[in-house]
Amino acid sequence: QVQLVESGGGLVQSGGSLRLSCAASGFTFSSYSMGWFRQAPGKEREFVAAISWGGGSTYYADSVKGRFTISRDNAKNTVYLQMNSLKPEDTAVYYCARARTATMTYGVNPGLYTYWGQGTQVTVSS
């Protein structure tokens, strides 16, 4: 069965960095675009970044552009989110997700993603 397992979250001071990882299994990882989303308490889940199946195309929410970098290693079935210059407003649970179909390039709507990890907490203190 499809499994997505995030890791790398934690507590960091404002301006600091974290690297999230998402290990995938149960499907042909290199055939699917992957996305990162986040959800803060009392807020809806929001798009953060996405990467195409081969890694050649990346997409970012305006709020993280220039600070976050999404990447993937298809040999390791893992997608990463490097987060730099973190701000308190980045505090949220971060989720990785697999695109619904192998033909989907990317999407900002959570409904376009079929499988989700359990999430990893990122807390940025001021």
Contact map, one row per residue, 1 for C-alpha under 8 A:
111000000000000000000000111000000000000000000000000000000000000000000000000000000000000000000000000000000000000000000000000000
111100000000000000000001111000000000000000000000000000000000000000000000000000000000000000000000000000000000000000100000000000
111110000000000000000011110000000000000000000000000000000000000000000000000000000000000000000000000000000000000000111000000000
011111000000000000000111100000000000000000000000000000000000000000000000000000000000000000000001100000000000000000111100000000
001111100000000000000111000000000000000000000000000000000000000000000000000000000000000000000000000000000000000000001110000000
000111110000000000011110000000000000000000000000000000000000000000000000000000000000000000000011000000000000000000001111000000
000011111000000000011100000000000000000000000000000000000000000000000000000000000000000000000000000000000000000000000001000000
000001111100000001111000000000000000000000000000000000000000000000000000000000000000000000000000000000000000000000000001000000
000000111110000001110000000000000000000000000000000000000000000000000000000000000000000000000000000000000000000000000001111000
000000011111000001000000000000000000000000000000000000000000000000000000000000000000000000000000000000000000000000000001111000
000000001111100000000000000000000000000000000000000000000000000000000000000000000000000000000000000000000000000000000000011110
000000000111110111000000000000000000000000000000000000000000000000000000000000000000000000000000000000000000000000000000011110
000000000011111100000000000000000000000000000000000000000000000000000000000000000000010000000000000000000000000000000000000111
000000000001111100000000000000000000000000000000000000000000000000000000000000000000111100000000000000000000000000000000000111
000000000000111110000000000000000000000000000000000000000000000000000000000000000001111000000000000000000000000000000000000000
000000000001111111000000000000000000000000000000000000000000000000000000000000000001110000000000000000000000000000000000000000
000000000001001111100000000000000000000000000000000000000000000000000000000000000111110000000000000000000000000000000000000000
000000011101000111110000000000000000000000000000000000000000000000000000000000000111000000000000000000000000000000000000000000
000000011000000011111000000000000000000000000000000000000000000000000000000000011110000000000000000000000000000000000000000000
000001111000000001111100000000000000000000000000000000000000000000000000000000011110000000000000000000000000000000000000000000
000001110000000000111110000000000000000000000000000000000000000000000000000001111000000000000000000000000000000000000000000000
000111100000000000011111000000000000000000000000000000000000000000000000000001110000000000000001000000000000000000001000000000
001111000000000000001111100000000000000000000000000000000000000000000000000111100000000000000000000000000000000000000000000000
011110000000000000000111111010000000000000000000000000000000000000000000000011000000000000000000000000000000000000000000000000
111100000000000000000011111110000000000000000000000000000000000000000000000010000000000000000000000000000000000000000000000000
111000000000000000000001111100000000000000000000000000000000000000000000000000000000000000000000000000000000000000000000000000
110000000000000000000001111110000000000000000000000000000000000000000000000000000000000000000000000000000000000000000000000000
000000000000000000000000111111110000000000000000000000000000000000000000000000000000000000000000000000000000000000000000000000
000000000000000000000001101111110000000000000000000010000000000000000000010010000000000000000000000000000000000000000000000000
000000000000000000000000000111110000000000000000000011000000000000000000010010000000000000000000000000000000000000000000000000
000000000000000000000000000111111000000000000000000011000000000000000000000000000000000000000000000001000000000000000000000000
000000000000000000000000000111111100000000000000000110000000000000000000000000000000000000000000011011110000000000000000000000
000000000000000000000000000000111110000000000000011111000000000000000000000000000000000000000000011001011100000000000000000000
000000000000000000000000000000011111000000000000011110000000000000000000000000100000000000000001111000000100000000000000000000
000000000000000000000000000000001111100000000011111000000000000000000000000000000000000000000001111000000100000000000000000000
000000000000000000000000000000000111110000000011110000000000000000000000000000001000000000000111100000000000000000000000000000
000000000000000000000000000000000011111000001111100000000000000000000000000000000000000000000111100000000000010000000000000000
000000000000000000000000000000000001111100001111000000000000000000000000000000000000000000011110000000000000000000000000000000
000000000000000000000000000000000000111110111100000000000000000000000000000000000000000000011100000000000000000000000000000000
000000000000000000000000000000000000011111111000000000000000000000000000000000000000000000111000000000000000000000000000000000
000000000000000000000000000000000000001111100000000000000000000000000000000000000000000000010000000000000000000000000000000000
000000000000000000000000000000000000000111110000000000000000000000000000000000000000000000000000000000000000000000000000000000
000000000000000000000000000000000000001111111000000000000000000000000000000000000000000000000000000000000000000000000000000000
000000000000000000000000000000000000001101111100000000000000000000000000000000000000000000000000000000000000000000000000000000
000000000000000000000000000000000000111100111110000000000000000000000000000000000000000000000000000000000000010000000000000000
000000000000000000000000000000000000111000011111000000000000000000000000000000000000000000000000000000000001110000000000000000
000000000000000000000000000000000011110000001111100000000001100000000000000000000000000000000000000000000001110000000000000000
000000000000000000000000000000000011110000000111110000000001100100000000000000000000000000000000000000000000000000000000000000
000000000000000000000000000000000011100000000011111000000111100000001100000000000000000000000000000000000000000000000000000000
000000000000000000000000000000001111000000000001111100000111000000000100000000000000000000000000000000000110000000000000000000
000000000000000000000000000000001110000000000000111111111110000000000111000000000000000000000000000000001100000000000000000000
000000000000000000000000000000011100000000000000011111111100000000000000000000000000000000000000000000001100000000000000000000
000000000000000000000000000011111100000000000000001111110000000000000000000000000000000000000000000000001000000000000000000000
000000000000000000000000000001101000000000000000001111111000000000000000010000000000000000000000000000000000000000000000000000
000000000000000000000000000000000000000000000000001111111100000000000011000000000000000000000000000000000000000000000000000000
000000000000000000000000000000000000000000000000001111111100000000000000000000000000000000000000000000000000000000000000000000
000000000000000000000000000000000000000000000000001101111110000000000000000000000000000000000000000000000000000000000000000000
000000000000000000000000000000000000000000000000111100111111000000000100000000000000000000000000000000000000000000000000000000
000000000000000000000000000000000000000000000000111000001111100000000000000000000000000000000000000000000100000000000000000000
000000000000000000000000000000000000000000000011110000000111110110000000000000000000000000000000000000000000000000000000000000
000000000000000000000000000000000000000000000011100000000011111110000000000000000000000000000000000000000000000000000000000000
000000000000000000000000000000000000000000000000000000000001111110000000000000000000000000000000000000000000000000000000000000
000000000000000000000000000000000000000000000000000000000000111110000000000000000000000000000000000000000000000000000000000000
000000000000000000000000000000000000000000000001000000000001111111110000000000000000000000000000000000000000000000000000000000
000000000000000000000000000000000000000000000000000000000001111111110000000000000000000000000000000000000000000000000000000000
000000000000000000000000000000000000000000000000000000000000000111111000000000000000000000000000000000000000000000000000000000
000000000000000000000000000000000000000000000000000000000000000111111000000000000011110000000000000000000000000000000000000000
000000000000000000000000000000000000000000000000000000000000000111111100000000001111000000000000000000000000000000000000000000
000000000000000000000000000000000000000000000000100000000000000001111110000000001110000000000000000000000000000000000000000000
000000000000000000000000000000000000000000000000111000000100000000011111000000111100000000000000000000000000000000000000000000
000000000000000000000000000000000000000000000000001000100000000000001111100000111000000000000000000000000000000000000000000000
000000000000000000000000000000000000000000000000001000100000000000000111110011110000000000000000000000000000000000000000000000
000000000000000000000000000000000000000000000000000000000000000000000011111111100000000000000000000000000000000000000000000000
000000000000000000000000000011000000000000000000000001000000000000000001111111000000000000000000000000000000000000000000000000
000000000000000000000000000000000000000000000000000000000000000000000000111111000000000000000000000000000000000000000000000000
000000000000000000000010000000000000000000000000000000000000000000000000111111000000000000000000000000000000000000000000000000
000000000000000000000011100011000000000000000000000000000000000000000001111111100000000000000000000000000000000000000000000000
000000000000000000001111000000000000000000000000000000000000000000000001111111110000000000000000000000000000000000000000000000
000000000000000000001110000000000100000000000000000000000000000000000111100011111000000000000000000000000000000000000000000000
000000000000000000111100000000000000000000000000000000000000000000000111000001111100000000000000000000000000000000000000000000
000000000000000000111000000000000001000000000000000000000000000000011110000000111110000000000000000000000000000000000000000000
000000000000000011110000000000000000000000000000000000000000000000011100000000011111000000000000000000000000000000000000000000
000000000000000011110000000000000000000000000000000000000000000000111000000000001111110000000000000000000000000000000000000000
000000000000001111000000000000000000000000000000000000000000000000110000000000000111110000000000000000000000000000000000000000
000000000000011110000000000000000000000000000000000000000000000000100000000000000011111000000000000000000000000000000000000000
000000000000111110000000000000000000000000000000000000000000000000100000000000000011111101000000000000000000000000000000000100
000000000000011000000000000000000000000000000000000000000000000000000000000000000000111111100000000000000000000000000000000111
000000000000010000000000000000000000000000000000000000000000000000000000000000000000011111100000000000000000000000000000001111
000000000000000000000000000000000000000000000000000000000000000000000000000000000000001111100000000000000000000000000000000100
000000000000000000000000000000000000000000000000000000000000000000000000000000000000011111110000000000000000000000000000011100
000000000000000000000000000000000000000100000000000000000000000000000000000000000000001111111000000000000000000000000000111100
000000000000000000000000000000000000011110000000000000000000000000000000000000000000000001111100000000000000000000000000111000
000000000000000000000000000000000000011100000000000000000000000000000000000000000000000000111110000000000000000000000011110000
000000000000000000000000000000000001111000000000000000000000000000000000000000000000000000011111000000000000000000000011110000
000001000000000000000000000000000001110000000000000000000000000000000000000000000000000000001111100000000000000000011111000000
000101000000000000000100000000000111100000000000000000000000000000000000000000000000000000000111110000000000000000011010000000
000100000000000000000000000000000111100000000000000000000000000000000000000000000000000000000011111000000000000011111000000000
000000000000000000000000000000011110000000000000000000000000000000000000000000000000000000000001111100000000000011110000000000
000000000000000000000000000000011110000000000000000000000000000000000000000000000000000000000000111111010100000111100000000000
000000000000000000000000000000000000000000000000000000000000000000000000000000000000000000000000011111010000000111100000000000
000000000000000000000000000000010000000000000000000000000000000000000000000000000000000000000000001111110000000000000000000000
000000000000000000000000000000111000000000000000000000000000000000000000000000000000000000000000001111110000000000000000000000
000000000000000000000000000000010000000000000000000000000000000000000000000000000000000000000000000011111000000000000000000000
000000000000000000000000000000011000000000000000000000000000000000000000000000000000000000000000001111111110000000000000000000
000000000000000000000000000000001000000000000000001110000000000000000000000000000000000000000000000000111110000000000000000000
000000000000000000000000000000001110000000000000011100000010000000000000000000000000000000000000001000011111000000000000000000
000000000000000000000000000000000000000000000000010000000000000000000000000000000000000000000000000000011111110100000000000000
000000000000000000000000000000000000000000000110000000000000000000000000000000000000000000000000000000000111110100000000000000
000000000000000000000000000000000000000000000110000000000000000000000000000000000000000000000000000000000011111110000000000000
000000000000000000000000000000000000100000001110000000000000000000000000000000000000000000000000000000000011111110000000000000
000000000000000000000000000000000000000000000000000000000000000000000000000000000000000000000000000000000000111111000000000000
000000000000000000000000000000000000000000000000000000000000000000000000000000000000000000000000001100000011111111000000000000
000000000000000000000000000000000000000000000000000000000000000000000000000000000000000000000000111100000000111111110000000000
000000000000000000000000000000000000000000000000000000000000000000000000000000000000000000000000111100000000001111110000000000
011100000000000000000000000000000000000000000000000000000000000000000000000000000000000000000000111100000000000011111000000000
001100000000000000000000000000000000000000000000000000000000000000000000000000000000000000000011110000000000000011111100000000
001111000000000000000100000000000000000000000000000000000000000000000000000000000000000000000011100000000000000000111110000000
000111000000000000000000000000000000000000000000000000000000000000000000000000000000000000000010000000000000000000011111000000
000011000000000000000000000000000000000000000000000000000000000000000000000000000000000000001111000000000000000000001111100000
000001111100000000000000000000000000000000000000000000000000000000000000000000000000000000001110000000000000000000000111110000
000000001100000000000000000000000000000000000000000000000000000000000000000000000000000000111100000000000000000000000011111000
000000001111000000000000000000000000000000000000000000000000000000000000000000000000000001111100000000000000000000000001111100
000000001111000000000000000000000000000000000000000000000000000000000000000000000000000101110000000000000000000000000000111110
000000000011110000000000000000000000000000000000000000000000000000000000000000000000011111100000000000000000000000000000011111
000000000011110000000000000000000000000000000000000000000000000000000000000000000000001100000000000000000000000000000000001111
000000000000110000000000000000000000000000000000000000000000000000000000000000000000001100000000000000000000000000000000000111
